[in-house]
Amino acid sequence: MSCSSQPFFNGPHRGVPPTYERLQEEHEVAVLGAPQPSGAVTSTVINIRGETVVPDHVIWSLFNTVFFNPCCLGFVAFAYSVKSRDRKMVGDVIGAQSYASTAKCLNISALVVGLLVIVAVITAVIVLVVSARRHII
């Protein structure tokens, strides 16, 4: 039997491709608080499921790419931040959190190494200027 002759389903809808419908968000609404004719008091409670907020650290990564980019850590952090944002757009919260966590660690590393390099350069310049002044005098 060839692949093209196989049905999509084995039931009464044999040969009919499946249709997909978008599922609606679940909303729970209870109306309580409005005075009823019987004298009972009701109130309104609305529970709406929201999306989990995942920070993607794109701005921080871009800053590290431009200013603190030792060993390309800032650029790699930016790549992971973009991957995190892409996963968030697709709806993969766990993947987005994973990429965001990696981007955060890389951003911290880039910032620390970048600051250490700046402090080392400033210290070296000060030492060179002081030693040059001593040799001149």
Secondary structure, DSSP 8 states (H G I E B T S, - for coil): --GGGS-S-SSTTTT-----------EEEEEESS--TTS---EEEEEE---------HHHHHHHHHT--GGGHHHHHHHHHHHHHHHHHHT-HHHHHHHHHHHHHHHHHHHHHHHHHHHHHHHHHHHHHHHHHHHH-
